[in-house]
């Protein structure tokens, strides 16, 4: 591990403590994680491992369906960002070949529309419960961000109250043929929104880029959720919090012949939220980024990705 850089493991148990010192200690840990590397593992996060396991099972069942069945709910356009995304259709690194993965995306507002399709996962009670649990955890993280940034406790939560979040199920199939030059399972990229919650299976493969440009592994740690900050949070905080590039590499061992599954919950501000530098983040430098609406930024990034 380069220069002993590590992704911190932070317990949320003390956020409920009546002891203000304990609560502030968690806030400080999260601030440092977002400021120095932009990634952290959260323990005692409140989402049951049984619920996570159910979602992984449904994800595997969906991706095992024939391609022509999955294509019934194929992703159509960037304005909805919903549906099935086939192999190599997405290029997270636009300079490289398509990613060796397939995905299924949906948001809360589109769950009812997708539920009419028998192959959709949107009609599964555990999916709806999982979406709600991720939203609750995301709000908890946003609350700690606000405290860390010396903002009103509910400042960021109110900017996300329309729940324009995307739940993404991901499958990286075993490789049957050699990849194209430069092709990986997920190209290096930063996430677009405010924060991402990530759940991994035991296969792993995620790598995170440090501030020195080195890549470190983000291995699977049981009963934790990986949380990383995205582009809009970096813009909002004037680079106080960093949106870190990450990727999923092709393994060079027997994992090459195994499927990898992961679940990402992309937390995005309300589309009409203006992302402008927070006053509390202008103490050391003037505003770096011009204001932009959250919805406009997301749309521009999706158009580039697909």
Order of alpha helices (4+ residues) and beta strands (2+ residues): beta-alpha-beta-alpha-alpha-beta-beta-alpha-alpha-alpha-beta-beta-beta-beta-beta-beta-alpha-beta-beta-beta-beta-alpha
